[in-house]
Amino acid sequence: MSDVEAGGATVFPSLDLSLWPKKGSAAFWYNLFEDGKGDLSTRHAGCPVLLGSKWVSNKWIHERGQEFIRPCKVLPSEQSPFVDA
């Protein structure tokens, strides 16, 4: 990210969180739960830059191919009573 004189925050309304741009900083988050369902609390938006300019770079990391690095876990509430866990 780059420094911005005014505005330009990335906001997560459900989390009541604002990330302000700062040169050399980065933000990373998972938008999925371990069971693969979407985490709607990670919905976010970029606020307009009021003064200056904002440079960002995005890197999308897909779950496919991550099966052994970040294996899926079954939540206790989703386990069948007929299968040994």
Distance bins in CASP14 RR format, pairs under 12 A and 6 or more apart:
PFRMAT RR
TARGET T0000
AUTHOR 0000-0000-0000
RMODE 2
METHOD distances of the structure
MODEL  1
1 8 0 0 0 0 1 0 0 0 0 0 0
1 9 0 0 0 0 0 1 0 0 0 0 0
1 10 0 0 0 0 1 0 0 0 0 0 0
1 19 0 0 0 0 1 0 0 0 0 0 0
1 20 0 0 0 0 1 0 0 0 0 0 0
1 21 1 0 1 0 0 0 0 0 0 0 0
1 22 1 0 0 1 0 0 0 0 0 0 0
1 23 1 0 0 1 0 0 0 0 0 0 0
1 24 1 0 0 1 0 0 0 0 0 0 0
1 25 1 0 1 0 0 0 0 0 0 0 0
1 26 1 0 0 1 0 0 0 0 0 0 0
1 27 0 0 0 0 1 0 0 0 0 0 0
1 46 0 0 0 0 0 1 0 0 0 0 0
1 49 0 0 0 0 0 1 0 0 0 0 0
1 53 0 0 0 0 0 1 0 0 0 0 0
1 54 1 0 0 1 0 0 0 0 0 0 0
1 55 1 0 0 1 0 0 0 0 0 0 0
1 56 1 0 1 0 0 0 0 0 0 0 0
1 57 0 0 0 0 1 0 0 0 0 0 0
1 58 0 0 0 0 0 1 0 0 0 0 0
2 8 0 0 0 0 0 1 0 0 0 0 0
2 20 0 0 0 0 0 1 0 0 0 0 0
2 21 1 0 0 1 0 0 0 0 0 0 0
2 22 0 0 0 0 1 0 0 0 0 0 0
2 23 1 0 1 0 0 0 0 0 0 0 0
2 24 1 0 0 1 0 0 0 0 0 0 0
2 25 0 0 0 0 1 0 0 0 0 0 0
2 26 0 0 0 0 0 1 0 0 0 0 0
2 49 0 0 0 0 1 0 0 0 0 0 0
2 52 0 0 0 0 1 0 0 0 0 0 0
2 53 1 0 0 1 0 0 0 0 0 0 0
2 54 1 0 1 0 0 0 0 0 0 0 0
2 55 1 0 1 0 0 0 0 0 0 0 0
2 56 1 0 0 1 0 0 0 0 0 0 0
2 57 0 0 0 0 0 1 0 0 0 0 0
3 20 0 0 0 0 1 0 0 0 0 0 0
3 21 1 0 0 1 0 0 0 0 0 0 0
3 22 1 0 0 1 0 0 0 0 0 0 0
3 23 1 0 1 0 0 0 0 0 0 0 0
3 24 0 0 0 0 1 0 0 0 0 0 0
3 25 0 0 0 0 1 0 0 0 0 0 0
3 49 0 0 0 0 0 1 0 0 0 0 0
3 51 0 0 0 0 0 1 0 0 0 0 0
3 52 0 0 0 0 1 0 0 0 0 0 0
3 53 0 0 0 0 1 0 0 0 0 0 0
3 54 0 0 0 0 1 0 0 0 0 0 0
3 55 0 0 0 0 1 0 0 0 0 0 0
4 10 0 0 0 0 0 1 0 0 0 0 0
4 19 0 0 0 0 0 1 0 0 0 0 0
4 20 1 0 0 1 0 0 0 0 0 0 0
4 21 1 0 1 0 0 0 0 0 0 0 0
4 22 0 0 0 0 1 0 0 0 0 0 0
4 23 0 0 0 0 1 0 0 0 0 0 0
4 25 0 0 0 0 0 1 0 0 0 0 0
4 46 0 0 0 0 0 1 0 0 0 0 0
4 47 0 0 0 0 1 0 0 0 0 0 0
4 48 0 0 0 0 0 1 0 0 0 0 0
4 49 1 0 1 0 0 0 0 0 0 0 0
4 50 0 0 0 0 1 0 0 0 0 0 0
4 51 1 0 0 1 0 0 0 0 0 0 0
4 52 1 0 1 0 0 0 0 0 0 0 0
4 53 1 0 0 1 0 0 0 0 0 0 0
4 54 1 0 1 0 0 0 0 0 0 0 0
4 55 0 0 0 0 1 0 0 0 0 0 0
4 56 0 0 0 0 0 1 0 0 0 0 0
5 20 0 0 0 0 0 1 0 0 0 0 0
5 21 0 0 0 0 0 1 0 0 0 0 0
5 49 0 0 0 0 1 0 0 0 0 0 0
5 50 1 0 0 1 0 0 0 0 0 0 0
5 51 1 0 1 0 0 0 0 0 0 0 0
5 52 1 0 1 0 0 0 0 0 0 0 0
5 53 0 0 0 0 1 0 0 0 0 0 0
5 54 0 0 0 0 0 1 0 0 0 0 0
6 20 0 0 0 0 0 1 0 0 0 0 0
6 21 0 0 0 0 0 1 0 0 0 0 0
6 47 0 0 0 0 0 1 0 0 0 0 0
6 48 0 0 0 0 1 0 0 0 0 0 0
6 49 1 0 0 1 0 0 0 0 0 0 0
6 50 1 0 1 0 0 0 0 0 0 0 0
6 51 1 1 0 0 0 0 0 0 0 0 0
6 52 1 0 0 1 0 0 0 0 0 0 0
6 53 0 0 0 0 0 1 0 0 0 0 0
6 54 0 0 0 0 0 1 0 0 0 0 0
7 18 0 0 0 0 1 0 0 0 0 0 0
7 19 0 0 0 0 0 1 0 0 0 0 0
7 20 1 0 0 1 0 0 0 0 0 0 0
7 21 0 0 0 0 1 0 0 0 0 0 0
7 46 0 0 0 0 1 0 0 0 0 0 0
7 47 1 0 1 0 0 0 0 0 0 0 0
7 48 1 0 0 1 0 0 0 0 0 0 0
7 49 1 0 1 0 0 0 0 0 0 0 0
7 50 1 0 1 0 0 0 0 0 0 0 0
7 51 1 0 0 1 0 0 0 0 0 0 0
7 52 0 0 0 0 1 0 0 0 0 0 0
7 53 0 0 0 0 0 1 0 0 0 0 0
7 54 0 0 0 0 1 0 0 0 0 0 0
8 18 0 0 0 0 1 0 0 0 0 0 0
8 19 0 0 0 0 1 0 0 0 0 0 0
8 20 1 0 0 1 0 0 0 0 0 0 0
8 21 1 0 1 0 0 0 0 0 0 0 0
8 22 0 0 0 0 0 1 0 0 0 0 0
8 45 0 0 0 0 0 1 0 0 0 0 0
8 46 1 0 0 1 0 0 0 0 0 0 0
8 47 1 0 1 0 0 0 0 0 0 0 0
8 48 1 0 0 1 0 0 0 0 0 0 0
8 49 1 0 1 0 0 0 0 0 0 0 0
8 50 1 0 0 1 0 0 0 0 0 0 0
8 51 0 0 0 0 1 0 0 0 0 0 0
8 52 0 0 0 0 1 0 0 0 0 0 0
8 53 0 0 0 0 1 0 0 0 0 0 0
8 54 1 0 1 0 0 0 0 0 0 0 0
8 55 0 0 0 0 0 1 0 0 0 0 0
8 56 0 0 0 0 1 0 0 0 0 0 0
9 17 0 0 0 0 1 0 0 0 0 0 0
9 18 1 0 1 0 0 0 0 0 0 0 0
9 19 1 0 0 1 0 0 0 0 0 0 0
9 20 1 0 1 0 0 0 0 0 0 0 0
9 21 1 0 0 1 0 0 0 0 0 0 0
9 22 0 0 0 0 0 1 0 0 0 0 0
9 27 0 0 0 0 0 1 0 0 0 0 0
9 44 0 0 0 0 1 0 0 0 0 0 0
9 45 0 0 0 0 1 0 0 0 0 0 0
9 46 1 0 0 1 0 0 0 0 0 0 0
9 47 1 0 1 0 0 0 0 0 0 0 0
9 48 0 0 0 0 1 0 0 0 0 0 0
9 49 0 0 0 0 1 0 0 0 0 0 0
9 50 0 0 0 0 0 1 0 0 0 0 0
9 54 0 0 0 0 1 0 0 0 0 0 0
9 56 0 0 0 0 0 1 0 0 0 0 0
10 17 0 0 0 0 1 0 0 0 0 0 0
10 18 1 0 0 1 0 0 0 0 0 0 0
10 19 1 0 1 0 0 0 0 0 0 0 0
10 20 0 0 0 0 1 0 0 0 0 0 0
10 21 1 0 0 1 0 0 0 0 0 0 0
10 22 0 0 0 0 0 1 0 0 0 0 0
10 25 0 0 0 0 0 1 0 0 0 0 0
10 26 0 0 0 0 0 1 0 0 0 0 0
10 27 1 0 0 1 0 0 0 0 0 0 0
10 28 0 0 0 0 0 1 0 0 0 0 0
10 29 0 0 0 0 0 1 0 0 0 0 0
10 42 0 0 0 0 0 1 0 0 0 0 0
10 43 0 0 0 0 0 1 0 0 0 0 0
10 44 1 0 1 0 0 0 0 0 0 0 0
10 45 1 0 0 1 0 0 0 0 0 0 0
10 46 1 0 1 0 0 0 0 0 0 0 0
10 47 1 0 0 1 0 0 0 0 0 0 0
10 48 0 0 0 0 0 1 0 0 0 0 0
10 49 0 0 0 0 0 1 0 0 0 0 0
10 54 0 0 0 0 1 0 0 0 0 0 0
10 56 0 0 0 0 1 0 0 0 0 0 0
10 58 0 0 0 0 0 1 0 0 0 0 0
11 17 1 0 0 1 0 0 0 0 0 0 0
11 18 1 0 1 0 0 0 0 0 0 0 0
11 19 1 0 0 1 0 0 0 0 0 0 0
11 20 0 0 0 0 1 0 0 0 0 0 0
11 21 0 0 0 0 0 1 0 0 0 0 0
11 27 0 0 0 0 0 1 0 0 0 0 0
11 42 0 0 0 0 0 1 0 0 0 0 0
11 43 0 0 0 0 1 0 0 0 0 0 0
11 44 1 0 0 1 0 0 0 0 0 0 0
11 45 1 0 1 0 0 0 0 0 0 0 0
11 46 1 0 0 1 0 0 0 0 0 0 0
11 47 1 0 0 1 0 0 0 0 0 0 0
11 48 0 0 0 0 0 1 0 0 0 0 0
12 18 1 0 0 1 0 0 0 0 0 0 0
12 19 1 0 0 1 0 0 0 0 0 0 0
12 27 0 0 0 0 1 0 0 0 0 0 0
12 29 0 0 0 0 1 0 0 0 0 0 0
12 31 0 0 0 0 0 1 0 0 0 0 0
12 39 0 0 0 0 0 1 0 0 0 0 0
12 40 0 0 0 0 0 1 0 0 0 0 0
12 41 1 0 0 1 0 0 0 0 0 0 0
12 42 1 0 0 1 0 0 0 0 0 0 0
12 43 1 0 0 1 0 0 0 0 0 0 0
12 44 1 0 1 0 0 0 0 0 0 0 0
12 45 0 0 0 0 1 0 0 0 0 0 0
12 46 0 0 0 0 0 1 0 0 0 0 0
12 47 0 0 0 0 0 1 0 0 0 0 0
13 40 0 0 0 0 0 1 0 0 0 0 0
13 41 0 0 0 0 1 0 0 0 0 0 0
13 42 0 0 0 0 0 1 0 0 0 0 0
13 43 1 0 0 1 0 0 0 0 0 0 0
13 44 1 0 0 1 0 0 0 0 0 0 0
13 45 1 0 0 1 0 0 0 0 0 0 0
13 46 0 0 0 0 0 1 0 0 0 0 0
13 47 0 0 0 0 0 1 0 0 0 0 0
14 31 0 0 0 0 0 1 0 0 0 0 0
14 39 0 0 0 0 1 0 0 0 0 0 0
14 40 1 0 0 1 0 0 0 0 0 0 0
14 41 1 0 1 0 0 0 0 0 0 0 0
14 42 1 0 0 1 0 0 0 0 0 0 0
14 43 1 0 0 1 0 0 0 0 0 0 0
14 44 0 0 0 0 1 0 0 0 0 0 0
14 45 0 0 0 0 0 1 0 0 0 0 0
15 29 0 0 0 0 1 0 0 0 0 0 0
15 39 0 0 0 0 0 1 0 0 0 0 0
15 40 0 0 0 0 0 1 0 0 0 0 0
15 41 1 0 1 0 0 0 0 0 0 0 0
15 42 1 0 0 1 0 0 0 0 0 0 0
15 43 0 0 0 0 1 0 0 0 0 0 0
15 44 0 0 0 0 1 0 0 0 0 0 0
16 41 0 0 0 0 0 1 0 0 0 0 0
17 27 0 0 0 0 0 1 0 0 0 0 0
17 29 0 0 0 0 0 1 0 0 0 0 0
17 41 0 0 0 0 1 0 0 0 0 0 0
17 42 0 0 0 0 0 1 0 0 0 0 0
17 43 0 0 0 0 0 1 0 0 0 0 0
17 44 0 0 0 0 1 0 0 0 0 0 0
17 45 0 0 0 0 0 1 0 0 0 0 0
18 27 0 0 0 0 0 1 0 0 0 0 0
18 44 0 0 0 0 1 0 0 0 0 0 0
18 45 0 0 0 0 0 1 0 0 0 0 0
18 46 0 0 0 0 1 0 0 0 0 0 0
18 47 0 0 0 0 1 0 0 0 0 0 0
19 25 0 0 0 0 1 0 0 0 0 0 0
19 26 0 0 0 0 1 0 0 0 0 0 0
19 27 1 0 1 0 0 0 0 0 0 0 0
19 28 0 0 0 0 0 1 0 0 0 0 0
19 29 0 0 0 0 1 0 0 0 0 0 0
19 44 0 0 0 0 1 0 0 0 0 0 0
19 45 0 0 0 0 0 1 0 0 0 0 0
19 46 0 0 0 0 1 0 0 0 0 0 0
19 47 0 0 0 0 0 1 0 0 0 0 0
19 54 0 0 0 0 0 1 0 0 0 0 0
19 56 0 0 0 0 0 1 0 0 0 0 0
20 27 0 0 0 0 0 1 0 0 0 0 0
20 46 0 0 0 0 0 1 0 0 0 0 0
20 47 0 0 0 0 1 0 0 0 0 0 0
20 49 0 0 0 0 0 1 0 0 0 0 0
20 54 0 0 0 0 0 1 0 0 0 0 0
21 27 0 0 0 0 1 0 0 0 0 0 0
21 46 0 0 0 0 1 0 0 0 0 0 0
21 47 0 0 0 0 1 0 0 0 0 0 0
21 49 0 0 0 0 1 0 0 0 0 0 0
21 50 0 0 0 0 0 1 0 0 0 0 0
21 52 0 0 0 0 0 1 0 0 0 0 0
21 53 0 0 0 0 1 0 0 0 0 0 0
21 54 1 0 1 0 0 0 0 0 0 0 0
21 55 0 0 0 0 1 0 0 0 0 0 0
21 56 1 0 0 1 0 0 0 0 0 0 0
22 54 0 0 0 0 0 1 0 0 0 0 0
22 55 0 0 0 0 0 1 0 0 0 0 0
22 56 0 0 0 0 0 1 0 0 0 0 0
23 53 0 0 0 0 0 1 0 0 0 0 0
23 54 0 0 0 0 0 1 0 0 0 0 0
23 55 0 0 0 0 1 0 0 0 0 0 0
23 56 0 0 0 0 0 1 0 0 0 0 0
24 55 0 0 0 0 0 1 0 0 0 0 0
24 56 0 0 0 0 0 1 0 0 0 0 0
24 57 0 0 0 0 0 1 0 0 0 0 0
25 54 0 0 0 0 0 1 0 0 0 0 0
25 55 0 0 0 0 0 1 0 0 0 0 0
25 56 0 0 0 0 0 1 0 0 0 0 0
25 57 0 0 0 0 0 1 0 0 0 0 0
26 56 0 0 0 0 1 0 0 0 0 0 0
26 57 0 0 0 0 1 0 0 0 0 0 0
26 58 0 0 0 0 0 1 0 0 0 0 0
26 59 0 0 0 0 1 0 0 0 0 0 0
27 42 0 0 0 0 0 1 0 0 0 0 0
27 44 0 0 0 0 1 0 0 0 0 0 0
27 46 0 0 0 0 0 1 0 0 0 0 0
27 56 0 0 0 0 1 0 0 0 0 0 0
27 57 0 0 0 0 0 1 0 0 0 0 0
27 58 0 0 0 0 0 1 0 0 0 0 0
27 59 0 0 0 0 0 1 0 0 0 0 0
28 42 0 0 0 0 0 1 0 0 0 0 0
28 58 0 0 0 0 0 1 0 0 0 0 0
28 59 0 0 0 0 1 0 0 0 0 0 0
28 60 0 0 0 0 0 1 0 0 0 0 0
28 61 0 0 0 0 1 0 0 0 0 0 0
29 38 0 0 0 0 0 1 0 0 0 0 0
29 39 0 0 0 0 1 0 0 0 0 0 0
29 41 0 0 0 0 1 0 0 0 0 0 0
29 42 1 0 1 0 0 0 0 0 0 0 0
29 43 0 0 0 0 0 1 0 0 0 0 0
29 44 0 0 0 0 1 0 0 0 0 0 0
29 61 0 0 0 0 0 1 0 0 0 0 0
30 36 0 0 0 0 1 0 0 0 0 0 0
30 37 0 0 0 0 0 1 0 0 0 0 0
30 38 0 0 0 0 1 0 0 0 0 0 0
30 39 1 0 0 1 0 0 0 0 0 0 0
30 41 0 0 0 0 0 1 0 0 0 0 0
30 42 1 0 0 1 0 0 0 0 0 0 0
30 61 0 0 0 0 1 0 0 0 0 0 0
30 62 0 0 0 0 0 1 0 0 0 0 0
30 63 0 0 0 0 1 0 0 0 0 0 0
30 66 0 0 0 0 0 1 0 0 0 0 0
30 70 0 0 0 0 1 0 0 0 0 0 0
31 37 0 0 0 0 0 1 0 0 0 0 0
31 38 1 0 0 1 0 0 0 0 0 0 0
31 39 1 0 1 0 0 0 0 0 0 0 0
31 40 0 0 0 0 1 0 0 0 0 0 0
31 41 0 0 0 0 1 0 0 0 0 0 0
31 42 1 0 1 0 0 0 0 0 0 0 0
31 43 0 0 0 0 1 0 0 0 0 0 0
31 44 0 0 0 0 1 0 0 0 0 0 0
31 60 0 0 0 0 0 1 0 0 0 0 0
31 61 0 0 0 0 0 1 0 0 0 0 0
31 62 0 0 0 0 0 1 0 0 0 0 0
31 63 0 0 0 0 0 1 0 0 0 0 0
32 38 1 0 1 0 0 0 0 0 0 0 0
32 39 1 0 0 1 0 0 0 0 0 0 0
32 40 0 0 0 0 0 1 0 0 0 0 0
32 41 0 0 0 0 0 1 0 0 0 0 0
32 42 0 0 0 0 1 0 0 0 0 0 0
32 61 0 0 0 0 0 1 0 0 0 0 0
32 62 0 0 0 0 0 1 0 0 0 0 0
32 63 1 0 0 1 0 0 0 0 0 0 0
32 64 0 0 0 0 0 1 0 0 0 0 0
32 66 0 0 0 0 0 1 0 0 0 0 0
32 70 0 0 0 0 1 0 0 0 0 0 0
32 72 0 0 0 0 1 0 0 0 0 0 0
33 39 1 0 1 0 0 0 0 0 0 0 0
33 40 0 0 0 0 0 1 0 0 0 0 0
33 41 0 0 0 0 0 1 0 0 0 0 0
33 42 0 0 0 0 0 1 0 0 0 0 0
33 63 0 0 0 0 0 1 0 0 0 0 0
33 70 0 0 0 0 0 1 0 0 0 0 0
33 72 0 0 0 0 1 0 0 0 0 0 0
33 73 0 0 0 0 1 0 0 0 0 0 0
33 74 0 0 0 0 0 1 0 0 0 0 0
33 75 0 0 0 0 1 0 0 0 0 0 0
33 78 0 0 0 0 0 1 0 0 0 0 0
34 63 0 0 0 0 0 1 0 0 0 0 0
34 66 0 0 0 0 0 1 0 0 0 0 0
34 70 1 0 0 1 0 0 0 0 0 0 0
34 71 0 0 0 0 1 0 0 0 0 0 0
34 72 1 0 0 1 0 0 0 0 0 0 0
34 73 1 0 1 0 0 0 0 0 0 0 0
34 74 0 0 0 0 1 0 0 0 0 0 0
34 75 1 0 0 1 0 0 0 0 0 0 0
34 78 0 0 0 0 0 1 0 0 0 0 0
35 63 0 0 0 0 0 1 0 0 0 0 0
35 70 0 0 0 0 0 1 0 0 0 0 0
35 71 0 0 0 0 0 1 0 0 0 0 0
35 72 1 0 0 1 0 0 0 0 0 0 0
35 73 1 0 0 1 0 0 0 0 0 0 0
35 74 1 0 0 1 0 0 0 0 0 0 0
35 75 1 0 0 1 0 0 0 0 0 0 0
35 76 0 0 0 0 0 1 0 0 0 0 0
35 77 0 0 0 0 0 1 0 0 0 0 0
35 78 1 0 0 1 0 0 0 0 0 0 0
35 79 0 0 0 0 0 1 0 0 0 0 0
36 63 1 0 0 1 0 0 0 0 0 0 0
36 64 0 0 0 0 0 1 0 0 0 0 0
36 66 0 0 0 0 0 1 0 0 0 0 0
36 67 0 0 0 0 0 1 0 0 0 0 0
36 70 0 0 0 0 0 1 0 0 0 0 0
36 71 0 0 0 0 0 1 0 0 0 0 0
36 72 1 0 0 1 0 0 0 0 0 0 0
36 73 0 0 0 0 1 0 0 0 0 0 0
36 74 0 0 0 0 0 1 0 0 0 0 0
36 75 0 0 0 0 0 1 0 0 0 0 0
36 78 0 0 0 0 0 1 0 0 0 0 0
37 63 0 0 0 0 0 1 0 0 0 0 0
37 72 0 0 0 0 0 1 0 0 0 0 0
37 75 0 0 0 0 0 1 0 0 0 0 0
37 78 0 0 0 0 0 1 0 0 0 0 0
38 63 0 0 0 0 0 1 0 0 0 0 0
44 58 0 0 0 0 0 1 0 0 0 0 0
46 54 0 0 0 0 1 0 0 0 0 0 0
46 56 0 0 0 0 1 0 0 0 0 0 0
47 54 0 0 0 0 1 0 0 0 0 0 0
48 54 0 0 0 0 1 0 0 0 0 0 0
49 55 0 0 0 0 0 1 0 0 0 0 0
49 56 0 0 0 0 0 1 0 0 0 0 0
61 69 0 0 0 0 0 1 0 0 0 0 0
61 70 0 0 0 0 1 0 0 0 0 0 0
62 70 0 0 0 0 0 1 0 0 0 0 0
63 69 0 0 0 0 1 0 0 0 0 0 0
63 70 1 0 0 1 0 0 0 0 0 0 0
63 71 0 0 0 0 0 1 0 0 0 0 0
63 72 0 0 0 0 1 0 0 0 0 0 0
64 70 0 0 0 0 0 1 0 0 0 0 0
65 71 0 0 0 0 0 1 0 0 0 0 0
65 72 0 0 0 0 0 1 0 0 0 0 0
66 72 0 0 0 0 1 0 0 0 0 0 0
72 78 0 0 0 0 0 1 0 0 0 0 0
73 79 0 0 0 0 0 1 0 0 0 0 0
73 85 0 0 0 0 0 1 0 0 0 0 0
74 80 0 0 0 0 1 0 0 0 0 0 0
74 83 0 0 0 0 1 0 0 0 0 0 0
74 85 1 0 0 1 0 0 0 0 0 0 0
75 85 0 0 0 0 0 1 0 0 0 0 0
76 85 1 0 0 1 0 0 0 0 0 0 0
77 85 0 0 0 0 0 1 0 0 0 0 0
78 85 0 0 0 0 0 1 0 0 0 0 0
79 85 1 0 1 0 0 0 0 0 0 0 0
END
